Amino acid sequence: MIKSNRIYIPIPKMRNTQVKVEIGGVDVTSRVITSSWIKLVTRGIGNFSLVLSNAMGQFSGSYSDGDVVKFYADNTDATTLQFRGRIDFVKDDLGSQGQVLSIEGRHRSFLLNEFAICHSASNTATSEILKDIIDKLPSASGFTYTNVQDDTTTMSVEWNYKPFWDCVLELANKGGFDCYVDDDLDVHYFEENSIANSSDAISEGDNFIQARDSGTDNYYEKTRVITTGQDLKGLPIIYTAISSNEGDDIREVFIQDSSANTYEKVQDIANAKLTELTDRNPQSRVNSFGLETVKPGDNIWIIIPRQKIAGQFKLIEINHKFGMKIGGWRTEVLTEELDEGVSGAIQKIDKTTQQIRSTRNVNKLNYSYNFNYGTNVGSHSNTVITILGENEGFLKTDGSSSGTWISPIRTLGTNPTAFELRSSGVELNNILIYISIDGGTVWTRISQLNQDKTITVTGKDLRIRVDFNTATAQLDSLALLYS
């Protein structure tokens, strides 16, 4: 929501409801019993449902999947397009309300839930990444990005057949932006809580009808997010984002993302998800007479004195309803949080997580220090790093019969107490690995899957040392798990 000390005095607007529903260009408004037209910001593309009177089966067989459906509504002449979708499913039903056609479908941008993205970017602005993946959509689909605002937040991604909208979620969470697609297939990407709608409001005593589910739902709040990816050699990358106000009650969620192949990417996902799951805003589902100018992500004034609701709230979901049984045109808005909580969003983080068959973190350690030797890091003594490509290479001696490599220092927030080692390479039995938590003064040898290693000193400056005993040994990838 937009924080403001302003005083808002609502001025009633003239209502002269004009509505039109079209299927395939034919006006079917008078046949609509009920209809619902839903648009979301960031969390999805939107959908619709429509029930038509079908006495004597006069419309049976008239509509099929792929047909275009449009919903117009305003207070002037029914020329304001509020929703354009395509039919997915037509059902010919006979029941207590007589013979009807039940039609379901999605917003015309449905392709964004069906197209998988393969894309790589390094330290690129989220807005530029979004434009790049829109350009990867089939040219005939017609998507544009006129309303994608520039973002200065940069990130690196490595997406392999990741659903398009899951990519959008990752970008938006990183940049603190919102996103939706309008009825002309133009993508809107803008800083969250940056758009204040000054044309519409919901006010008790004017257009307000009902408010329900008002309050802050703490059920889905979490205090830590554990995220696991994997490097190109299949070794785990782990980061745990922990809320600053976590107490004795640890409430955690675990996310696997096979597209996160660097520590920075895993860290970004964990931090973004923790932000989403903590400090949750109050939510409310509010019904009013039709709102003709609202868009997903808008902040509008909602004034309901009896429930002590007053402020500019972000619209997460907009549901225009119309039909004989509804009593005309109504708009229901959901502010701040989705009713389903975040469980659905968590499950959708990455549909390709099945590619990670095992997290290889049975002892539930919180972090990892990873090296894939795709860059020349650390200090060498008779060792060299051979770079094969981005995020890929190997470490070995410079031809000498022995050599030592020491990693840069990673400064930790707390003293680590448990460690496990993962590595891949050639002749690992001729490679000895040591760890130090005092910056390299005291070294302790660690072996593969060696957990709860006793460290005789305390410290927060973590380093790794690799000793080669032969010129033929090679270290391809290294991961030190720790808590």
N, C-alpha and C positions, 0 to 999 in steps of 0.2 A: 504494500500500500504506500501511498504518498503521504509522508509525514508533513503536517501543515498546522499552523496556528490560525489560519484564516477562518472567518465566519462565513458560512454559506447560507444564503436566503433563497430557497427555491421559488421560482416563478412558474405557476401552472402553464402548461402548453395546451393549445387547442388540439383536441383529438377528433379526427374524422377518418377512422380506419378504412383503408382501402387495401384489399388483398387479392392476389391472383396466384393460382397454382396451375402450372402447365406440365404436361407430359408429351414429349415429342412435338412441342409447339402448339398443342391443343389445350384449350382452357377447360379444366375439370374442377374449378373452384366449388361449384355448387354440389359436387358429389363427395366432397371431403367430410368424413365423419370426425376423424382425428388426424393430426399430423404433428411431427416433431422434427425440427431442423437444428442440429447441434454443430457448433463450431468450437474448437479448442485452441488454446495457445500453447505451443511447444510440445505438449503431451500427445498430440495426435492430429489427424487431418479432419475429423468430423464425419458425421453420418446422418441419415434421415430415416424416418419411418412414416408410412402413409396408409391410411385405411379409407378406401373408397366404397361408397354404396354401389352394389352390383346386382340389383334386383333383376331376377330372371336371367342372370348370367350375361347381361348385355355387353359387358366389357371383358368377359372371359376370353383369353387368347389375344387381347388387343395390345398387351405390353409384354416386353421381354427384357432380359438382362442386356445392359448396354444402352438402353433408352435414356435420353436426357430429361431430367426433371428440374424444374425451376420454381422457386418460391419468391414472390414479390410482396412487399408490404411497406406501407408508409401512411402518412396522414394527408396525402394529396391525391394521387392518381394511380397508385399501384404500379409504378414504374421503377421503384427502387429494388434492385435484386439483392435479396438477403441470403440466398443459398442456391447453388447450382450443383447437382449431383448426377450420378448415373445409377441405374437400377442394377442390383445384384440378384434379387430374389423376389419372385411374384408368387403369392399363395392365394388360391381360390378357396375361401373359407365359408362355411355355412354354420351358423350358430344362433345364439340368443338375440343377436342384433341383426339377424337376417343374413342374406347372402352378400358377402363383401370381398373385395380384393385387398389383401394385405401386402404392401410393397415395402421392401427394405433396400437400402443402398448406402453408398458412401459419397463423400464430397468428390468433385471431379478431379481432385489431386490424388486420387486413390493410388496412382502408380508409385507414389513415394513410399508406400508400404510394401511394394512388390519388387522394387528395383534394388539390387545389391551393388555396393560401391567397392571398388578396388582403387585405393589412392594412398599416396605417400607424400608427406610434407614435413619439413624441418623448420622450426622456429618461424612459423607463418601466422599472420593474423587470422583469427577465427573467421572473420568476414570474407577474407580472400579464399580460405579453404572452402567455405560454403559456396562461393561463386564457382570455384573450380569443380566441385562435385556436381553442381547444377549443370555445368557445361558437359559433364559426362553422361547426362540423361539423353535418351534418344531425341534427336533433333525434332522429330515430328510431334513430340509430346507437348511442346509449346511453353515450357516453363521459362520464366524470365526472373531477373533479380534487380529491377529498378529500385525497389524499396529496401535493399540490403544496405544498412548503415555501416560505415567503417568502424572497425574495432581495433584498438591498439594492443589488445591481449594476444600474445602469440602462444602457439603450442606445436608440438610435433605429433604426427599421426602415422600409423601404418595399418591401413584397413584392408582386409582381404575378405571380399564378399560379405561386407557388413551392410545390413539393411539401411537404406538411405535415412530414414527418420531416426534410427538409432545414432547415426552420425550427427544429425542435427541436435539431438539431445546432448551429446558429448560436447559439441561446440558451444551450445547455449549455456550449459552448466559451467564451462570453463570461463566464458566471457562475461557471465552475468547478463545475458541477453535473452530475449524472447523471440519466438518465430511462429509464423503461420502463413498459409497460402490463401490468397483471395480468390474470388470467383473467376478472375481473369488469368489465373495460374501465375500471378506474380508473387514472388516470395518476399515477405516482410520480415526483416531481422533488425531488432532495435533493442536498446538498453532497457532492461526491465524497469517498470515504474517510471518511465520517461514520458508516457503519453497520457495527458489529462483530457478527457472528453468533456467539453464545455457545452455540448448541445443537449445531452440527455442526463437525467438524474432520476433517482427513485426516492420519493418523499412520501412519508405518511401524511394522509389527508389530501393527496393529489393522485398519483398513479400507483401507489403501493397497494398490493393485495395481501401478500402473506410472506412471512419469513420463517424458515425452519432450519434446524441443524446449526444454529448459531452458537459459536464458542470455539475454543481451541482444542483440537483432538490430539491428545498426547499419546494415543495408543501406538502410533507408528514412529514416535521419536526414538532416535538412537543416540548413543554416546560415542560409539566408535564404528568405523567402517574398515574392514580388512579386505584388501584388494590383492588379487594374485594375477600376474601375467606370466609370460615365459619368453626367454630369449631365443635366438635363432637356433641354439643348440638344444633347446628343450629344458633348460634349467629354470627353476622358478624364480620369479621376481615378486617380492612381497613388500607391501607398505600398509601400515595401519594408521589411519587418521583418527585422532582421539580428541574429543571435545574438551575445551579448557575447563568446563564446569562438571566434568565427570566425577562422581563421588564413589561411594561404595557399590552402588547399583550399576553394574556394567550391562549395557544394552547394545549388542553388536549385531552387525549384519555382514555377510560375506559375499563378495562379488568376484567372479572369475571373468576375465576379459582376454580372450586369445589374441586380440589385435594389439594389446599393450605389450610391446617387446623391449621397452627400456624402463629404467627405474623412474624417470621423469614422467612418463605416460601413466604408469601405475599410480604414482603419487598424485597426479592431476585428477584421475578418476576418483580416487579415495577422498580427496579433499572436497571435490565438487559434490559428491554424494553426501558427505557429512554435512555440508552447508545446507543441502536440501532437507536433510532429516532432523536438523536441530533448529531451535529458535523459530518454531512454526508459528505462522501468523493465524489470527482468528479467521475462521471460515464461516460462511453463511450461504444458504440457498434462498434467494429472494425472488418472489413472483411480482410482476407488475403488469400494467397494460403495456402494449407494444412499444418497444424502444427502437427507433428507426435508424440511428446513426452509430450504435455501439459496434466495436470491432474487438476481436480477441486480443487480450493484453491491455486494453484501455483501462484507465482508472477513472471511475465515475463516483460522484457524490451519492451516498446512500444515507438518508436521514430517517431514522425510526426511533423517535424519542422514548417510546414505551419500553424498548429493548436496549436503550442506551447505546444505540448504534449511530455513529456519526463520523463520517470520514470519507476519504477518497480511496476506494478499494479496487484492486486489480481484478479484472474479469478473467478467470481461468476458463470458464465455459459459458457459452451463450446458447440458450435453447429457445428458439422461436416456436410457439405452439399455435395451432390454428385448427378449427373445425367446428361442426355443428354441436358436438358434445362439449366442446371447450368454451363455447360462448363468444367466439370471435378470435382476435389476435392477442396473444399474451406472450410475454418474454420472461423466462426464468434465467437468472444468472447465478453462477457459483463464483464466490469470491475467494481468492487467496490459495485455497488448497482443494485438491480433488477429493471427492467423497470416498473413492476407493483407497485413499491414503497413498502410500508410495509402494505398496506391495507389487502392484502391476508394473510400475516403472522399474523396480528392482529386477523383476523377472525378465523385463525386456532390455536390460542393460546391453546384452549382446547375445543374439540368438546363435552365435557361433561358438559359444562357450563349451559346447559338446566336444569341440576339438581338443580341449584340455581333459584328458582322461583321468589324470591324477594330479592333485596339487602338490604332492610330495612334501607335505608340511604337516605330518601326522602329529607333531608335538606343538603345533599351533604357535609358532614363533611369529613375531609381529613385523619384522623388517628383514631386508636383505641388502647386501653390498655386492653389486654385480659388476663383472668385467667380461666383455665379449671381445675385447682387443680390436675393436674397429677404429680406435684412435690411439695415438701414442701417448700413454699416460704413465705416471709413476717414475721411479728412478731405477736406472739400470747399472748392473755390474756384470759385464760379459753376457748380457741378454739383449734381445731385440724383439720388437713387435712388428710382425708382417701384416699389413692391412690388406684384406681381400676386397672390401667394399664397405658400404655404410653398415655399421653395427656388426661387422664380421671381420675376424682376423685370428692370429694366434701368437703365442709367446713361446720363445725358445732361446737357447744360447746363441751367441754369435759365431758358433763353431767351436767354442771352447768346450772342454770336458765338464765344466761346471759353471754355474752362474747364479746370480741372485737378482730378483726383481722385488721392489717394495712399492706398495700402493700409496696414493695420496692419503692424507688424514681425513677421515670423516668425523666431525665433531657431533657427538650425540647429546640428547637432552637429559638422559639419565644413565646411570651405570649399568651396562649390560651384564646379565647373569647367566645366559644360556646361549649356546652356539651350535650350529650344524653346518657341515661343509658339503657342497655339491661341486663337481667338476667334470669336465669332459676333455679328452685329449688322447695323446699317444704315450704309452709307457708311463702311466700315472704312478706306478710303483717306484719310479726313479725321480719322482717329484715330491718334495717335502714342503708342507704348508704350515705357516705359523701365524698366530694372531697376537696383537698387542693392543691394549686399551689405554696405555699411557704415552702414546705417540711414538713408540718404538724403542723404549728403554728396556722393558722386560718382554720377552717373546715366549709364547706357549704354543707347542705344536698341537695341531688339530688334525684328525683323520676324517675320512668320509663317514658321514652320518654319526659323527661324534657329538653327542648332545650333553648339556649340563656340564661342560668342561670347567674344571676348577681353575679359576684365575686368581693368582696369589696377590695381585695388586688391584687397586681401584682406579678408575679413570673414565674419561668420556671421549678420548681421542683414539679412534679405532683405525688400525692399519693392518694390512696383510702382507706377509713376506713369502715369496716363492723361491725355493732353492732347487736347482737342477743338479742332478748327479751324473748326467750323461748328455752328450750333444745330440742324441737322437730323440730325446723326450720332447714333447710338445704339449702346451696347454692351450686348448681352444676356447674354453669358457670357464668362468669361476663364479660361484655364488656362495656367499657366507650368510646364512640365516641367523638371526639373533633376536633376543628380547632383553 
